[in-house]
Amino acid sequence: MKTIAVMVGNNQSEYINALLKDMDRISKERGIRILFFTGNRLPVECDDGSDGRDVSLREHQFSSIFDYITYGGCDACIICYGSMSGIPGVMPLDEILDKCSSIPVMTFEVKSNRDDVPYLIADNYKSMSSVVRHLAIEHGYKNVAYLSGPRDNYSAMMRLKAYMDVMEEAGNKKSMNNIYYGDYTTRVKRIIGRILDENPDIEAICCANDNMARACYSVCENRNLVVGKDIAITGFDDIEIASKLSPGLTTVKHDSNLFANLALDMAIAMSEGKAVESIEYPVNIITRSSCGCDIVDGVEEKPITNYSSVINDEYINNLNISHDELKGIAGSLAKENDKIKSYAWEVSFFVRDIIDSNIPSDRHYEELFERLKEIGLTNAYLFVHRTPLKYEVDEFVTEDRHMYFAGGFDEKGKVIVPHDDWKHHLVSSHKGFNQFLPEGDGNYHTYVLFSGEEQYGVVLCKAPMEENEYLLYISLQISNILHFFKIMRQEEKARAEMEISIERVKESNQILSFISRYDELTKILNRRGFMEQALATIHRRDGKEAVIMFADLDHLKEVNDCFGHGDGDFAIISAAKLLSGLMPRDGFCARIGGDEFVAFIPVPNDMTAKEQIDILKNKLKEAMFLFNLTCEKPYFIELSAGFHSFVCEEGMDLAKIIASSDEVLYEDKQKRRASIKKG
């Protein structure tokens, strides 16, 4: 089976994502394997507020995935270098080509300077010339702005050159000052706003791709500009949604399926030692109504300007989608949303459970794979460096750092973890990762594993392309866990570092705060956990009655002095169990000091606070009696308790209420027995 490596910078681009999906599908049809090496970036909405150096280091760590190409054991490599523009830490193309010199390589959407490296690109210049000519000459627009892609992107610069040449040909030098630069994503709305503000008589915006054109639709809607009438908009790529926008987007047909087939054809031929010629493939303009053309497309077109409105019959008709189809789409979206929520929840507990469990070091990887199976992964294969690499910005991993197969599990759920000498599981330069992957079982996504400046290796997972972001999130958690495993192996010497690691996991996931919410000895809430849960309950039960119980373990000092601290711990744990057993379904208790406990008990709607307090007093008295009756310890375990009722109210001083119940507790303590010794 042939294995092709595909290097891509950012598959959050809709066109690149479509291209990768087509490659994924076509490779399975042809019986070849693809290893996807993606220089992922966290979405903007996941920004955790890290300082600039942390963000830069993280981005460089993501980009270091390209250094692992040499470990892939691949027969050929497709470098989608155009998608890497603007990503921190990406090496210059020549350096990547040097790194991949041992395997046949081709470039996609960029020309290399080497005669022995073929390329596949669209004829960006000719196709964009057709679009600009259509706007400036056929429509006669005089004020045309151009929204370009990144300055370091080959395709973007060729499309920009086409715009400049055609505008010069049309004698429109004014538009030469109307060039703006975006990043090929929809996050260009501020730039589009600038275009409209600086050019109040603007007639058209020519965008270097469809993503930025979509953003134009949104900005125009907010400014009550009707696309195709008040202003012309064009794009490039013809992504799936381009024809469904209203009005349809005039663009260039950059067929992802066609280019995926061509790229794989070239890569396979190269892997077989065949000579491959570069291809600059002609792509054509697709004229729709966004440019101002009066195109019907089989039905009378009724542009809808309020894209954020609820979907109505007119919109459905314009999309040519039936109500049943729309219901199906809505149902799929709802299921996908539920799936994402479920994933986030499962991953949260996956991390918590591993960090909470006391796993022997020789079972670290087995435990990791078992947990990965539990959260729904169908397979995963882990390759690590024996010693984590120290990775700093602009300092890349070198090939002489050996990698080893640490284990994994297949789609049948079989976990494989080597327990013999590491040298028997060295990733060879010839077969690479393939020597440990099942034969003929599909394509894999490759994710770099790192924490701070340390780099541990990579994990390979096989999953649908649309789950890439979920797998990225999983890989970040695996990174945290590998870091945790390393610290555990260092035992007491690394205790300080363990605390830093736990803090890092808490800050990055916001799912581990419970570690500090529970009392280590009794396993019930501690002071912080109680306050958080009590305030949340007060907020939820605003205007309803509740009871605070403040309890004190009687004569703990006497137990410690006479029987030892082990018995003191037993008494504290027993007291916690007694109180927990008293709690109704929605009540909770906590240990907030050495021998001090507090509980929060909501008052049911069919009961008064006094009735609730009386019930609690009787239950506590009965529970202590029964416990001491059967307990073989030579001392009594008893609690004094004070109760205070109140009405839940937002912003109330909970500490003051606890203090009030403490005062009542003092009265109860006067009634306790003089000594807790039996007999």
N, C-alpha and C positions, 0 to 999 in steps of 0.2 A: 504494500500500500504506500502510495506517495504521500509525503507530508509537506504541506506548504505553510510557511510562516507569513502572516499578514500583520504588518506594523501600521498602526493607525493612531493618530494623535488624540482625537476627541470624537467619540461616536455619539455625542449628544446632538451633533448636526443631523438634521433629518435626512439630508441626502446621503451622508456617510453611513448613517444607521441603515437606510434602505439598501445601500451597496453591500454592507456587511451581511444583512439578512439574505440578500440574493446569493452572495458567495456561500453562506452557510447552507442554503437549500441546494444550490447547484453542486457543491462538493459532495454532498450526501448522495445525490443522484449519480454522480460519476464515480463514487467509491474512493474518494481521496480524503485525507484528513487535513484540517486547517488548525493551526495553533494561532489564536488571535493574541497579539501583544498590543494592548491598548494603554496609552498614556493618559489614564483617567484623571479627571479633575473633579473635586467636590462641587456640586451645584452651589450657586451663590446663596441660596436660602439655607445652606448648611454651614455657612460661615460661623465659626464658634468664637469669633472675636480675638483670635490669636494675633500676636504682634507680627510685624512685617517679616522678621527673620523666621519665625515659626512657619508662616504661610509659605515663604520662599523655600524653606527646607522641605516642607511637605510636598510642594509642587515638584521640586527636583527629585524627591524620592519616587513619586509617581512616574516621572519621566525615565527613571533608571530602569524601568521594565525593558527598555530597548536593549540594554546591556546583556540581557539574558537570551537574546536570539541565538548566540553561539552554543547555548546549552540545549537548544531545541532538537537537534538531530534532524533538521529539516532538509528537504531535497531542493528547495528553492524558496525565495523570499520576495514578497510584494511589499514595497515601501510606499505607503500612501503619505508622502511627505507633505503634501499640501495641507493635510488635516493637522499637521503638527505646528503650523505657524502660530506664533503668539504664546506657545506653551513653555513656561520656564524650564530650563534644564535640558532641552532637546539639543542634541549635538548638531553641528553643521552636517549637511548631507554627505560631504566628502568623508567626514569622520565615520559616519554610519556605514558608508560603503567599504571603508577600510576594515571596519570591525566585522563586516559580513563577507570578507573576501574569500572565505573558504567555501561558500555556496553561491550558486547562480542567483543574481539579484536583478530585479527590474523596478522601475519607479512608476508611480501612478500620479497623474495630475501635476507632474513637474518633470522638466528635462534635466538630466544629469550632464556634467561636462565630460563624461567618459564614453568613449566609443563602444566599449565592451559592456555597457549597461543600457539595455533597451528601455524605452519608456512608452507608456500609454497615456495619452491625453486627449481631451476634446479639443477641437479647433476653436479655442476660446476667442481668439481675435476675430475670425471671420463671422462666427455666430453672433458675438456681441455687436459687431459692425452692422449686422442686419437689423438688430433691435434698435440701435441708435439711429440708423438711417430711416427706419420706419417712423420713429418719433420726430426727428428733425427735418426730414425731407418729405416723406409721404404725408405726415400730418401737418408739417410746417410749424412745429412748436419752436419758438425762439428762445424761451427761457427754460432750459432743461438742466436740472441738477443731477449729479452723479454720486451715488452712495457706493463707494468701493469696499472691497474686502481688505484684509490686513496688508500692510506695505511689504511684508516679507513673504507673501504668498504668490507663487509664480502665476497661477491662474488668475488671481485678482489683478495682478499687474498687466497681464495680457488683455484682460477685459477693459481695464482702465485705458490702455493705449488705444484700443479700438474706439472708445468714446472720444478721446482727444483727437484722433485722426479724422473721424467722421465729422465732428463739430468744426474742425478746421476746414474740411472739405465743403461744409455747408456755409462757410463764412461767418460762423457764429463764435466769435472770440470771447464774447461776454460769458458764455457758459464755461469757459476755461477756469473761471474763478469760483465756479459752483461745484467743486470737487470736495467730497467729505469722505472720511474713512470710518468704517465700522469693523465688526469682528465676525461677520457671517452668521451671527445669531440674531434672535429677536430682541436682544437686550440693547437696542440702538434707538430707543424712542426719544431719548434726550437729543441725540444727534438729528433725528428727523424733525423734532421741534425747532432746533436751530435752523435747519434748512428753510422751514416755513417762515420763521421769524425774520431771517435775514433776506428772504426773497419773497416779499408779499405778492409779487406778480408771477410767481412760479406757475408753470404750465404742466410740467412733468418731472417725475423723479425716476431715474433709471437706476435700478438696484443690481448689484453684482451677484445676488442670489435671491432665491425665493423667501428664505427666512426673514431677511431684512425687508423684503417687499410686504410680507405679512404684517410686520410691525408698522409699516406705512399705512396699511388699511386701518389699523387700530387708532393711530394718531389722527388720521383724517376724520375718522368717525367722531372722535372727541372734539374736533374743531368744526364739525358740521360740514365737512367737505365730502362731496359724493365722488368716489373713485370712478373714473371713466367719463365724468361730466365736468366736475369742477377742477379735477386734476387727473393726469394720466400717471399710472404706476406700471412698471414692468419689472420682471425678475429674471432668474436664470436657474435652471435645473429641472423645472416641471416636476416638483415633488408631488406626492399624492393629493395634497389638499389644494394645489394650485387651480385645478379645474373645478373645485367645489366652492371656492370663494365666490362671493357675489359682489361685483361682477367677476367672471372668470379672469384669471391672471394671464396676461400676455407674458410669455417667458420663452426659454430655450429648452428643447427636449433633450435633456442630459440623462439618457435612459440607464438607470442603475443596473437593470437586468442585463442589458447589452454589454455594458462595461465590465460587469462582474464576470460574464462569460469570456470576454476577450482577455481579461487579466489572467484568469485561470488557464485559458488556452496557452497563453504565452509562458506562464510559470511552469506548466506541465512539460511543454516542449523543451524549455531550458533544462529542466531536471533530467530529461532524457538525452541531453547533450546536443540538441538540435540548435542550429543557428536561428535566432529570432530577430526580426526587424522591428524597429520602433514604429508606433502607429500614432498618427494625429488624426483622430476620427472626426469627420464632419458631423455637426449637430445643427439642427434647424430651428428657426423661430416658430413658435406656436402662437398664432394671433387669436386673442380673445377680446373681451370688451373693456378690460381695465385701461387700455391705451387710448380709448375713445372710439374704437371701431364699433360699428353697429352690427354686432354678430348675434344671431338668434340661437344658434346651437340646437335647432329642432323645436324650441319653444320660445314664446315671447319672453324676453329677459326683463325681469323687474328687479333692478338693483335694490338691495336692502342695506340701509345705512346704519341701522341700529344693531350691530353684531352682538351686543351683549344682552339683547332682549330675549325673552323666552321664545322657544321654538314654536312657530305657528304654522298654519297650513301653507301660507305663502312661502315661507322659508323652505319647508319640506318639498314643495313643488319645484322651487328653484334648484334644490339639490338633486331632484329626480330620485328621491328615496321614499319608499313606501312607509306608512305608519308602522307596519309590522317590522320592517327592517330597522327603523329608528328605535323601536322598542328593544329589539335585539341588541343594538349598539349601546343603548342606555343600560341594559341589563349587564352587558359585558363590562362596561365601565364601572358599574357598581360592584361587580364581582372582583374586578381588578383592585378597586379601592379597598374592599374588605380584605383581599389577599395581602396587600401592602401593609395594612394595619396588623394583620395576623403575623406577618413576617417580623415586623418591628417588635411586637410583643414577645414572640418566641425567641428572637435573638437576644432580647433583654434578659430573659431568664436563662438562656444558654450561657451567657457570660457570667451571670450571678452564680449559677450552680457550680460552674467549674472553679471559680475563685473561692466559693464557700467550702468546697469539698477538700478534704485532706488526702490528696492523691499521691501515692508513692511515685518517685521520679521515674521508675522504670515502667510506669503505666501512663505517663503523661499523654503520649500520642494516642494510645488506644482510647483513653477517656475523651480526648478531643474529637476523634472520629465518631465515637458513639453519640456524642452530643450533636455533632453536625448532622448525623442521620436523623436524630430526633426532631430537628427543626425543619426537615423537609428536603435537604440536599440529597440528590440521588447518587452522587459520586464526588470524590475529591482526592487529589493526590498532592502530597506535600514534599517539596524538595528544599533542603536547608543547607546552610553553611555550618560546619561543625562549631565554629566560633563566629558570632555575629560580626558583620563588617562594620567598621566605623565609616559612615558615609557622610561626607560634607558637601556643601554646595560647590558645584563645578569640579568635584573630584569623583570620578566615576569608578565603578567596579571593574576590575580587570579579569580577563579570562583565566588567569593562573590561580584564582581562588576556587578550589574544588567545591562541588556540590554533591549532596548525598540524598538518596531516596529515604525519607523518614517514615513513609507509610501512606495508607489511603484506604479507600473502600470503593467497591464497584457497585453497579446498579442492582446487583442481587443482595447488596447489604453486607457482603463479606469484607471484613476488616483485615488488612494486611499490615503488620508492623514488624520490621526486621528487629531481631534481638541479638543477632550475632555481630561480628566485627563490622564496623562502619565501612571499612575498605571494600567489602564485598558488595556495597551498594553505591559505589561511586558512579556518578553520571558520566558516561564516557563521551569523548568529543565526537565520536562517530554516530552512535545511536541516540545520544542525548536523552531527553525525557522519554522518548518513545520506547526505550528498552524496558520501562516499568509500566507503561500504559497498556491496557488490553488491546489486542489486535482488532482493528476494524470496527471500533465502537463509536466513531463520530468525532466531532470537533470539540476543541477545548478553549476556554478563556483563561488567560494567564494573568495573575495578579501578584504584584510585588508585596512582600510582607515587611513592614518596618514599624519602628516606634522611635520617635525623635531622630537621633543621628544613627541609630543602629538599624542594620538591615539583616533580616534572618533568612530570606530566600524567596520562594514563590509557591503559590498554590494554583493547581490547575483544576478547573471545574467544567463540567459539561452541562449546559442549560440553554434554554431558548434565549435568543439575542435580547429580547425585551426584559430579561431578568438581570441584565448587566449591572444596573445600579444596585440591585439587591445583593448581588454577589460581591460588588465592590464594598458594600457595607459589611458583609460577612468577613471579607478579607481583612478589614480594619480591626474587627473583633478578634480574628485569629491572631493578628499581629499583637494585640494587647495581651492575649492569652499566652503566646509564646514568650513575650517579655515577662509575664508573671511566672511562667515555668522556670525561666532562667534564674529569676530571683529566688524562687523556692529552693533551687539546687544550691544556691550560695548560702542558705540557712542564715544563721545569726549575723554573719559578716555583712549580709546584704539587707538587713532588716530596714535600715533607713531608705534604701533604694526601693524596697517593696512598698513602703508608704507612698513614695513619689509615684510609683506605678499605679497603685490603687487610686490615688488622687487623679492621675491622668485619665484613667478609665472612667472615673466618676464624671469628670468635666466633659469628656468627649461624648459620653452616651446618656448622661443624666438618668441612668437607670440603676445605679449602684448606691444611691443615697441610703438605701435601707440598711447598709452595712453599719452605718453610724446611728441607726434608729432603734437597735435592739440591744438589750442588756446581755452581755456575753454569758454570765452565770446562769440566769433564769430563763433566757430565751424569750422573755416578754419585752414590751417596749421599754426604752429608757426615757429620761426626761425629755430629750429633743423629740423622740418619736411620739411621745404622749402629747406634747404641746402642738405639734403639727397636726396630728389626727384629731385632737380636741377642737382646734380652731377650724378645721375643715368641717367637722360635724356641727359645730355651732353655726357656721355659715349655711349649712344645708338645712338645719332645723330652726332657722330664724323664727322667733316668736313662740317656740315650744319649750316646755319644761324639761329640765334635766337635773341630775344629782351628781355631785362630786363626793366621793368617799376618800378620806385620807386615813391611811392605816399604818400602824407601827408594830413591828415584830417585838413582842414582849421579851425583855431580859436577854437580848442577843449577847451582850457582854458576858453575862453569867455563863451562857452556853460555851462561848469561846474560852473563857478562863477555866472552866471546870472540865470541859470535854474536848477542847481543841478546836482549831479553826476548820477542820474538816467537817465536824458536826455543826459548826456555825454556818458553813455553806449549805449543809443539808437542811438546816432550819430555814434558811432564806429561800432555797428552792422549793421546799414544801409549802411555805407561806405563799409563794407566787402561784403554785398549783392550786392551793385552796381558793385564792382570789379569782384566778382564771375560771375555776369551776363555777363560781357564783355569777359570772357575767351572762346577761341575756345575749341574744344573737347580735344586737347592735351595740353592746357595751364593750369596753376594753379597759385593761389595767396596765400599770407600768411600775417598774422599780426606779425610784428617783434619787435614792441615797442608799447608804449601807443597809439600814433596816426600815426604810421608809417606802411606802407604796401609795399609789393614788389610782383611782378608778373613775371613769366617766360612764354614767348610766342614763340613757334617755328615758324619760317617763312616758309610758304608753298613753295614747289618747283616752283610753277608758279607765285611767287610774290617776289618783292625785299623787303629788310628790311625797306626801306623808305616808301614803299607803306603800309606795315603792320603797321608801326608807325602812319602814317596818318589816317588809318582806326581806330586804337585804340583811337587816340585823338578825332576824330569825334564822335565815339560811347560813349566815356566817357562824352563828353560835352552834347550829346543828352540825355544820361541816367540821368545825374544830373538835367537837365532842366525838364524832365518829372517827376522825383521823387519829386522835390521841388514844381512843379505845383500842385500836388495832396496831398502832405504832409501837414497836418494841424498844424504842429509845427510852433511856431513863429520865427523860425530861418532857415537859409539855411544850407543844408548839402552839402558841396562841397570839392573836392579834388584837390590839385595841384600835377602835375605829371611830372617826367622826364624820358626820354627814352634813352636807349643805345643799339645799335646792336653790335653783335659779331659773330665770327665763333666758333662753339663748338670744343673744343680740349681737349683731355685727359690731366689732370694735371694742367689745367688753374686755375688762381687765381680768383675765383668767387667773393670774397669779394671786390676785386679791381674794378670789373665791376659794382658791386652794388654802390660802392663809386662814380664811374663816372656818373651813372644815377642820383645819389643824387646831384651832382653838377649842372646837367641840371635842376633838380627839383627846386633848389634854384632860378634859373632864372624865372621859372614859378610862384613861390610863390610871386614874385614881382608884378604879375598881379592880385593877388586875391583881392576881395573886402575888404574894410577897416573894415567892421563889418558884422557879419552874421545875424544880426537881420532884420526881415522883416518889411516892412513898414517904 
